């Protein structure tokens, strides 16, 4: 239990608080509409569907207020910097911004479905009451005339302008109905295009469809302006307890004047206006960065179709493990894609390594391959840098860095920074040991990164710091010829695949063995485990961190951190 609390305690506490607020809002508004005297006559027409429509609306307001905040990248980076004094546990929550964004989106989707179904039932029951299908009182309420927008209760009513009004006509001509249809369609497209299979294989579809959130929020602001759900406003002169059975006498006796009704004041805009302003500022800042000049220092094609871009931008400052968003207008004016920087803060440029992984990256690589030697590439816009979990590497006494394929990029930045730090005569580092694991499917993927590791190997040996960095490379996909070469050359000083002194391992790491080794070598340390790689590997490492963390505060603890984009 203690191990679980170390890695998940605060996250779970935040989710419990969030869920508690959702439940409170739902229950509070449900009973307000289900038991409130102001809605007695409205409930008589609509039954329990009234409460089932309004309670989800309150939950929707709360979650629509939250949904934009986790994607305000500059705001999160600002908060992350401000929380440096508040400990790593607090900052770790900011690295789960996209997970929280998805969680809030699921709640919005669920509450929208409940809200929509309840209102469809409401429209049907309004129509049946208008046609006299639910008894004398329902018919009387539905026949109330519209006197200065204060008397009627049933919005589907016979008027001089619309003597044959039908529910479908009502839904597509009223503000509430039309915006509701638009909001629902936009949300369906946003959610379905966010599925993992579409996001990974057709990122452009996901990207463009996700921007329907602009239409979603515009419709949301105006949705309540129709004031369809109405409450009684004259209970002090029209007591429904006395008058409900005397509908024939309404307006004829002083004890029962005609009941008057008014729609509720639209509240959604008050919930979402703050986050919308913050997000507008976020987009304004992105636009300012978009028009700033970015120059190419170097363009290099690495093995395995990996493109390295070394860029220079005035006033640009970074920390290890951070990432930027790149936009290439010649490919798309709107698309921004995240890439972890592989350069170190000590360098006078910043670099990214881009693997071919979709239409956008394929087009960019193709453009760069066709450039003459030494030429500047197409206009490139850069937004960032933004903080990630890898920023905290040097806050731990011991760090385990795990990269899978191109996921090695944040650790390239970290290892380069270590090299620069050790070039100083007396480097100031809290970190005493770094374990680095790199998993690749093919040998070519090792080539572009092996040069850096060779330099680090030499530097550490010259300074007598060979034990500071332990790195292990794993080739997860290989053929028999490689195994044969390894067996033939087993007595050589350097590895057949990488040319490094550390020999390449074939297969996958035995994580139990690795964690046990770290715990044995550093029995009283706080160990940060950092992953940039697939979700399946994240689940494995997260379990190992929990398994090998000791509840005794004086013994080894493993904290799991994962890169999220």
VOMAR-706111 format. One record per residue (C-alpha): z, x, y; residue number from 1. Coordinates in steps of 0.05 Angstrom, whole numbers, always signed. Example, Ala and Ser with C-alpha at 12.3 -4.5 7.8 and 13.67 -1.06 7.14 Angstrom:
2
NODE, Z, X, Y, nr
NODE, +156, +246, -90, 1
NODE, +143, +273, -21, 2
***
This chain:
565
NODE, Z, X, Y, nr
NODE, +0, +0, +0, 1
NODE, +18, +57, +48, 2
NODE, -49, +91, +35, 3
NODE, -85, +26, +52, 4
NODE, -46, +18, +117, 5
NODE, -65, +89, +139, 6
NODE, -140, +74, +138, 7
NODE, -142, -2, +148, 8
NODE, -77, -24, +180, 9
NODE, -98, -30, +253, 10
NODE, -167, -57, +235, 11
NODE, -136, -112, +192, 12
NODE, -86, -128, +247, 13
NODE, -142, -137, +298, 14
NODE, -181, -182, +250, 15
NODE, -118, -224, +236, 16
NODE, -107, -233, +311, 17
NODE, -181, -252, +321, 18
NODE, -179, -301, +263, 19
NODE, -113, -329, +287, 20
NODE, -143, -344, +356, 21
NODE, -202, -378, +322, 22
NODE, -158, -421, +279, 23
NODE, -112, -439, +338, 24
NODE, -172, -460, +381, 25
NODE, -202, -502, +325, 26
NODE, -137, -538, +308, 27
NODE, -116, -548, +380, 28
NODE, -182, -579, +402, 29
NODE, -190, -618, +337, 30
NODE, -125, -655, +347, 31
NODE, -137, -662, +422, 32
NODE, -200, -702, +408, 33
NODE, -174, -735, +344, 34
NODE, -109, -760, +374, 35
NODE, -119, -760, +450, 36
NODE, -114, -828, +483, 37
NODE, -170, -811, +531, 38
NODE, -218, -810, +472, 39
NODE, -195, -874, +437, 40
NODE, -258, -913, +453, 41
NODE, -302, -852, +440, 42
NODE, -271, -844, +372, 43
NODE, -283, -918, +358, 44
NODE, -357, -905, +364, 45
NODE, -360, -836, +331, 46
NODE, -302, -832, +283, 47
NODE, -278, -763, +261, 48
NODE, -346, -731, +277, 49
NODE, -323, -727, +350, 50
NODE, -267, -678, +333, 51
NODE, -311, -640, +284, 52
NODE, -362, -629, +340, 53
NODE, -314, -609, +395, 54
NODE, -268, -562, +355, 55
NODE, -325, -516, +334, 56
NODE, -350, -517, +407, 57
NODE, -284, -486, +429, 58
NODE, -289, -432, +376, 59
NODE, -361, -419, +397, 60
NODE, -340, -409, +469, 61
NODE, -289, -356, +448, 62
NODE, -337, -318, +402, 63
NODE, -396, -322, +450, 64
NODE, -349, -288, +500, 65
NODE, -338, -231, +450, 66
NODE, -408, -222, +420, 67
NODE, -437, -180, +476, 68
NODE, -378, -133, +486, 69
NODE, -387, -92, +422, 70
NODE, -459, -75, +442, 71
NODE, -441, -52, +513, 72
NODE, -448, +21, +492, 73
NODE, -430, +51, +560, 74
NODE, -368, +8, +565, 75
NODE, -345, +31, +495, 76
NODE, -358, +104, +512, 77
NODE, -316, +96, +575, 78
NODE, -260, +63, +537, 79
NODE, -264, +116, +482, 80
NODE, -256, +171, +534, 81
NODE, -197, +134, +565, 82
NODE, -164, +127, +497, 83
NODE, -163, +201, +482, 84
NODE, -88, +200, +496, 85
NODE, -76, +140, +452, 86
NODE, -90, +172, +385, 87
NODE, -146, +174, +334, 88
NODE, -126, +107, +302, 89
NODE, -142, +68, +365, 90
NODE, -207, +105, +377, 91
NODE, -229, +92, +306, 92
NODE, -232, +18, +321, 93
NODE, -287, +30, +373, 94
NODE, -329, +62, +318, 95
NODE, -330, -5, +282, 96
NODE, -361, -41, +340, 97
NODE, -423, -63, +302, 98
NODE, -381, -89, +243, 99
NODE, -341, -131, +292, 100
NODE, -406, -153, +326, 101
NODE, -432, -178, +258, 102
NODE, -366, -212, +242, 103
NODE, -367, -250, +308, 104
NODE, -440, -268, +295, 105
NODE, -423, -298, +227, 106
NODE, -369, -341, +260, 107
NODE, -419, -364, +312, 108
NODE, -469, -382, +258, 109
NODE, -417, -421, +218, 110
NODE, -389, -459, +278, 111
NODE, -459, -475, +303, 112
NODE, -476, -506, +236, 113
NODE, -413, -550, +237, 114
NODE, -423, -568, +311, 115
NODE, -496, -586, +299, 116
NODE, -484, -629, +237, 117
NODE, -427, -666, +272, 118
NODE, -470, -681, +333, 119
NODE, -527, -706, +290, 120
NODE, -478, -755, +259, 121
NODE, -454, -773, +329, 122
NODE, -525, -789, +351, 123
NODE, -535, -833, +290, 124
NODE, -470, -870, +301, 125
NODE, -484, -879, +375, 126
NODE, -551, -910, +356, 127
NODE, -520, -956, +303, 128
NODE, -467, -979, +353, 129
NODE, -522, -995, +404, 130
NODE, -556, -1038, +352, 131
NODE, -491, -1076, +337, 132
NODE, -479, -1047, +269, 133
NODE, -405, -1030, +277, 134
NODE, -373, -1094, +302, 135
NODE, -355, -1130, +366, 136
NODE, -318, -1074, +402, 137
NODE, -371, -1021, +387, 138
NODE, -425, -1068, +413, 139
NODE, -386, -1082, +476, 140
NODE, -375, -1008, +489, 141
NODE, -449, -994, +478, 142
NODE, -471, -1050, +525, 143
NODE, -431, -1023, +584, 144
NODE, -479, -1014, +643, 145
NODE, -486, -950, +681, 146
NODE, -450, -960, +747, 147
NODE, -455, -895, +787, 148
NODE, -450, -855, +722, 149
NODE, -378, -878, +711, 150
NODE, -380, -938, +667, 151
NODE, -423, -925, +606, 152
NODE, -397, -893, +542, 153
NODE, -456, -894, +495, 154
NODE, -511, -847, +521, 155
NODE, -563, -881, +477, 156
NODE, -568, -947, +513, 157
NODE, -619, -999, +534, 158
NODE, -640, -990, +606, 159
NODE, -696, -1014, +650, 160
NODE, -730, -946, +645, 161
NODE, -720, -937, +570, 162
NODE, -715, -1006, +537, 163
NODE, -733, -977, +469, 164
NODE, -696, -910, +471, 165
NODE, -690, -879, +402, 166
NODE, -646, -821, +379, 167
NODE, -703, -771, +373, 168
NODE, -726, -786, +443, 169
NODE, -654, -778, +467, 170
NODE, -646, -710, +432, 171
NODE, -709, -681, +462, 172
NODE, -703, -707, +533, 173
NODE, -629, -696, +551, 174
NODE, -602, -630, +575, 175
NODE, -551, -626, +518, 176
NODE, -602, -645, +465, 177
NODE, -659, -600, +487, 178
NODE, -616, -539, +500, 179
NODE, -581, -551, +433, 180
NODE, -648, -549, +396, 181
NODE, -669, -485, +433, 182
NODE, -602, -451, +421, 183
NODE, -602, -468, +347, 184
NODE, -674, -444, +336, 185
NODE, -660, -379, +374, 186
NODE, -596, -367, +333, 187
NODE, -632, -379, +267, 188
NODE, -686, -328, +285, 189
NODE, -634, -277, +309, 190
NODE, -591, -283, +246, 191
NODE, -648, -284, +195, 192
NODE, -683, -224, +227, 193
NODE, -617, -185, +224, 194
NODE, -616, -185, +148, 195
NODE, -612, -115, +120, 196
NODE, -680, -118, +86, 197
NODE, -716, -138, +150, 198
NODE, -677, -91, +195, 199
NODE, -692, -31, +149, 200
NODE, -765, -47, +133, 201
NODE, -788, -84, +196, 202
NODE, -744, -57, +251, 203
NODE, -792, -80, +306, 204
NODE, -786, -152, +281, 205
NODE, -710, -146, +285, 206
NODE, -713, -112, +353, 207
NODE, -757, -164, +388, 208
NODE, -725, -225, +355, 209
NODE, -656, -201, +372, 210
NODE, -674, -205, +446, 211
NODE, -677, -281, +439, 212
NODE, -603, -274, +456, 213
NODE, -626, -281, +528, 214
NODE, -653, -350, +514, 215
NODE, -591, -365, +472, 216
NODE, -543, -350, +529, 217
NODE, -586, -385, +581, 218
NODE, -586, -448, +539, 219
NODE, -512, -440, +526, 220
NODE, -495, -440, +600, 221
NODE, -532, -505, +612, 222
NODE, -515, -539, +546, 223
NODE, -452, -573, +571, 224
NODE, -483, -596, +637, 225
NODE, -507, -661, +603, 226
NODE, -434, -683, +594, 227
NODE, -452, -726, +534, 228
NODE, -382, -731, +505, 229
NODE, -343, -777, +552, 230
NODE, -270, -795, +561, 231
NODE, -236, -856, +592, 232
NODE, -214, -845, +664, 233
NODE, -179, -910, +682, 234
NODE, -126, -918, +627, 235
NODE, -73, -934, +680, 236
NODE, -109, -1000, +696, 237
NODE, -145, -1011, +630, 238
NODE, -96, -1003, +573, 239
NODE, -138, -997, +510, 240
NODE, -79, -1020, +467, 241
NODE, -80, -1087, +502, 242
NODE, -153, -1093, +519, 243
NODE, -188, -1067, +456, 244
NODE, -186, -1136, +424, 245
NODE, -207, -1173, +488, 246
NODE, -275, -1142, +500, 247
NODE, -303, -1211, +518, 248
NODE, -254, -1214, +577, 249
NODE, -268, -1145, +606, 250
NODE, -279, -1152, +680, 251
NODE, -255, -1224, +680, 252
NODE, -180, -1216, +677, 253
NODE, -141, -1167, +721, 254
NODE, -106, -1135, +661, 255
NODE, -173, -1112, +631, 256
NODE, -223, -1087, +682, 257
NODE, -284, -1053, +653, 258
NODE, -265, -985, +622, 259
NODE, -294, -926, +660, 260
NODE, -314, -860, +630, 261
NODE, -334, -790, +652, 262
NODE, -363, -730, +617, 263
NODE, -321, -667, +610, 264
NODE, -331, -610, +659, 265
NODE, -377, -557, +627, 266
NODE, -333, -497, +608, 267
NODE, -378, -450, +568, 268
NODE, -403, -413, +630, 269
NODE, -331, -395, +648, 270
NODE, -322, -362, +579, 271
NODE, -386, -322, +579, 272
NODE, -398, -304, +653, 273
NODE, -354, -242, +650, 274
NODE, -387, -210, +589, 275
NODE, -456, -230, +616, 276
NODE, -442, -192, +681, 277
NODE, -416, -132, +642, 278
NODE, -478, -133, +599, 279
NODE, -523, -140, +660, 280
NODE, -490, -77, +689, 281
NODE, -501, -43, +622, 282
NODE, -576, -59, +624, 283
NODE, -580, -37, +697, 284
NODE, -550, +30, +679, 285
NODE, -599, +36, +621, 286
NODE, -657, +22, +669, 287
NODE, -632, +76, +717, 288
NODE, -631, +125, +658, 289
NODE, -699, +100, +637, 290
NODE, -732, +123, +702, 291
NODE, -697, +191, +702, 292
NODE, -743, +249, +684, 293
NODE, -737, +280, +615, 294
NODE, -774, +346, +600, 295
NODE, -792, +377, +534, 296
NODE, -764, +446, +520, 297
NODE, -793, +452, +451, 298
NODE, -829, +408, +399, 299
NODE, -823, +431, +326, 300
NODE, -848, +399, +262, 301
NODE, -798, +415, +207, 302
NODE, -808, +407, +131, 303
NODE, -803, +338, +99, 304
NODE, -838, +307, +160, 305
NODE, -778, +318, +205, 306
NODE, -793, +324, +280, 307
NODE, -747, +365, +324, 308
NODE, -748, +350, +398, 309
NODE, -711, +396, +446, 310
NODE, -703, +359, +512, 311
NODE, -676, +374, +581, 312
NODE, -649, +322, +630, 313
NODE, -614, +335, +696, 314
NODE, -539, +322, +694, 315
NODE, -538, +310, +619, 316
NODE, -472, +328, +585, 317
NODE, -454, +317, +513, 318
NODE, -399, +327, +461, 319
NODE, -407, +344, +388, 320
NODE, -431, +288, +343, 321
NODE, -454, +242, +399, 322
NODE, -519, +203, +397, 323
NODE, -573, +179, +446, 324
NODE, -624, +123, +448, 325
NODE, -696, +144, +457, 326
NODE, -753, +103, +486, 327
NODE, -826, +124, +486, 328
NODE, -865, +77, +532, 329
NODE, -932, +98, +503, 330
NODE, -908, +67, +436, 331
NODE, -867, +10, +463, 332
NODE, -837, -7, +531, 333
NODE, -779, -45, +501, 334
NODE, -758, -9, +437, 335
NODE, -699, +39, +439, 336
NODE, -679, +76, +376, 337
NODE, -613, +114, +363, 338
NODE, -613, +188, +342, 339
NODE, -554, +234, +333, 340
NODE, -560, +298, +372, 341
NODE, -564, +363, +332, 342
NODE, -551, +410, +390, 343
NODE, -484, +437, +412, 344
NODE, -450, +422, +479, 345
NODE, -453, +497, +494, 346
NODE, -530, +496, +496, 347
NODE, -571, +483, +559, 348
NODE, -613, +429, +524, 349
NODE, -602, +373, +475, 350
NODE, -641, +363, +411, 351
NODE, -654, +308, +360, 352
NODE, -684, +311, +290, 353
NODE, -727, +250, +275, 354
NODE, -747, +232, +203, 355
NODE, -807, +189, +187, 356
NODE, -774, +122, +172, 357
NODE, -816, +66, +201, 358
NODE, -873, +47, +248, 359
NODE, -841, +74, +311, 360
NODE, -821, +142, +282, 361
NODE, -889, +148, +247, 362
NODE, -926, +136, +313, 363
NODE, -882, +186, +350, 364
NODE, -892, +240, +298, 365
NODE, -967, +227, +297, 366
NODE, -970, +235, +373, 367
NODE, -931, +300, +372, 368
NODE, -974, +329, +316, 369
NODE, -1037, +319, +357, 370
NODE, -1010, +355, +419, 371
NODE, -1040, +423, +437, 372
NODE, -994, +483, +428, 373
NODE, -942, +486, +484, 374
NODE, -962, +420, +516, 375
NODE, -911, +369, +542, 376
NODE, -904, +306, +500, 377
NODE, -910, +234, +524, 378
NODE, -859, +205, +573, 379
NODE, -792, +199, +539, 380
NODE, -732, +159, +566, 381
NODE, -662, +176, +543, 382
NODE, -601, +131, +546, 383
NODE, -534, +163, +531, 384
NODE, -498, +202, +506, 385
NODE, -452, +155, +468, 386
NODE, -389, +172, +429, 387
NODE, -381, +167, +354, 388
NODE, -329, +182, +302, 389
NODE, -354, +254, +295, 390
NODE, -328, +270, +364, 391
NODE, -258, +273, +333, 392
NODE, -274, +328, +282, 393
NODE, -235, +381, +320, 394
NODE, -175, +335, +327, 395
NODE, -158, +345, +253, 396
NODE, -127, +406, +220, 397
NODE, -176, +399, +162, 398
NODE, -244, +363, +164, 399
NODE, -289, +341, +107, 400
NODE, -360, +330, +132, 401
NODE, -407, +291, +86, 402
NODE, -481, +284, +103, 403
NODE, -535, +250, +62, 404
NODE, -607, +269, +77, 405
NODE, -621, +265, +152, 406
NODE, -549, +242, +159, 407
NODE, -532, +316, +167, 408
NODE, -552, +312, +240, 409
NODE, -483, +301, +272, 410
NODE, -455, +358, +231, 411
NODE, -511, +404, +255, 412
NODE, -482, +394, +324, 413
NODE, -412, +408, +300, 414
NODE, -430, +471, +261, 415
NODE, -471, +498, +319, 416
NODE, -412, +486, +365, 417
NODE, -367, +524, +317, 418
NODE, -415, +582, +319, 419
NODE, -413, +583, +395, 420
NODE, -337, +578, +395, 421
NODE, -331, +638, +348, 422
NODE, -376, +678, +393, 423
NODE, -318, +676, +442, 424
NODE, -266, +730, +434, 425
NODE, -209, +682, +422, 426
NODE, -233, +613, +402, 427
NODE, -182, +557, +413, 428
NODE, -188, +509, +354, 429
NODE, -137, +462, +324, 430
NODE, -180, +458, +262, 431
NODE, -162, +508, +208, 432
NODE, -213, +490, +155, 433
NODE, -279, +452, +148, 434
NODE, -310, +429, +83, 435
NODE, -383, +411, +90, 436
NODE, -421, +372, +36, 437
NODE, -495, +358, +42, 438
NODE, -531, +312, -8, 439
NODE, -608, +312, -11, 440
NODE, -659, +282, -57, 441
NODE, -712, +337, -49, 442
NODE, -713, +412, -37, 443
NODE, -756, +410, +26, 444
NODE, -701, +372, +63, 445
NODE, -656, +434, +60, 446
NODE, -705, +479, +95, 447
NODE, -697, +461, +168, 448
NODE, -621, +464, +164, 449
NODE, -613, +525, +120, 450
NODE, -628, +573, +178, 451
NODE, -566, +548, +216, 452
NODE, -522, +556, +154, 453
NODE, -547, +627, +143, 454
NODE, -529, +646, +215, 455
NODE, -460, +614, +205, 456
NODE, -450, +651, +140, 457
NODE, -464, +718, +173, 458
NODE, -422, +702, +235, 459
NODE, -361, +681, +194, 460
NODE, -365, +743, +150, 461
NODE, -370, +790, +209, 462
NODE, -308, +759, +240, 463
NODE, -269, +757, +176, 464
NODE, -269, +681, +178, 465
NODE, -307, +669, +114, 466
NODE, -254, +619, +91, 467
NODE, -260, +576, +153, 468
NODE, -323, +540, +129, 469
NODE, -335, +519, +58, 470
NODE, -402, +485, +47, 471
NODE, -432, +455, -16, 472
NODE, -503, +431, -22, 473
NODE, -523, +379, -74, 474
NODE, -593, +365, -97, 475
NODE, -591, +294, -125, 476
NODE, -664, +292, -147, 477
NODE, -695, +351, -184, 478
NODE, -743, +368, -240, 479
NODE, -737, +413, -300, 480
NODE, -775, +470, -267, 481
NODE, -720, +477, -214, 482
NODE, -667, +478, -268, 483
NODE, -706, +532, -305, 484
NODE, -713, +575, -242, 485
NODE, -639, +568, -229, 486
NODE, -622, +591, -300, 487
NODE, -669, +650, -295, 488
NODE, -642, +672, -227, 489
NODE, -569, +656, -238, 490
NODE, -548, +728, -226, 491
NODE, -581, +734, -157, 492
NODE, -537, +737, -94, 493
NODE, -575, +681, -59, 494
NODE, -594, +611, -80, 495
NODE, -665, +598, -106, 496
NODE, -674, +535, -64, 497
NODE, -640, +551, +2, 498
NODE, -634, +627, +5, 499
NODE, -560, +619, +20, 500
NODE, -503, +654, -16, 501
NODE, -474, +586, -34, 502
NODE, -512, +562, -95, 503
NODE, -542, +492, -95, 504
NODE, -508, +442, -141, 505
NODE, -550, +394, -182, 506
NODE, -529, +322, -185, 507
NODE, -474, +287, -144, 508
NODE, -406, +313, -125, 509
NODE, -345, +297, -167, 510
NODE, -306, +268, -109, 511
NODE, -241, +263, -147, 512
NODE, -244, +337, -160, 513
NODE, -262, +352, -87, 514
NODE, -206, +310, -57, 515
NODE, -156, +338, -106, 516
NODE, -177, +408, -86, 517
NODE, -169, +394, -12, 518
NODE, -101, +362, -24, 519
NODE, -79, +422, -66, 520
NODE, -102, +474, -15, 521
NODE, -73, +436, +46, 522
NODE, -14, +398, +19, 523
NODE, +17, +381, +87, 524
NODE, -45, +368, +130, 525
NODE, -80, +310, +163, 526
NODE, -152, +310, +137, 527
NODE, -209, +276, +172, 528
NODE, -265, +253, +126, 529
NODE, -331, +242, +163, 530
NODE, -393, +210, +134, 531
NODE, -462, +200, +160, 532
NODE, -498, +166, +103, 533
NODE, -509, +102, +63, 534
NODE, -459, +46, +55, 535
NODE, -452, +56, -20, 536
NODE, -427, +127, -9, 537
NODE, -381, +102, +47, 538
NODE, -346, +55, -1, 539
NODE, -334, +111, -50, 540
NODE, -306, +159, +2, 541
NODE, -263, +105, +33, 542
NODE, -231, +91, -34, 543
NODE, -219, +165, -47, 544
NODE, -186, +172, +22, 545
NODE, -138, +116, +4, 546
NODE, -126, +143, -67, 547
NODE, -108, +214, -46, 548
NODE, -68, +198, +17, 549
NODE, +7, +205, +7, 550
NODE, +54, +154, +37, 551
NODE, +103, +211, +53, 552
NODE, +87, +229, +126, 553
NODE, +101, +302, +109, 554
NODE, +45, +306, +58, 555
NODE, -31, +302, +58, 556
NODE, -66, +243, +90, 557
NODE, -140, +228, +91, 558
NODE, -171, +188, +148, 559
NODE, -240, +160, +135, 560
NODE, -292, +159, +192, 561
NODE, -364, +134, +188, 562
NODE, -422, +139, +236, 563
NODE, -447, +69, +256, 564
NODE, -511, +52, +295, 565
***
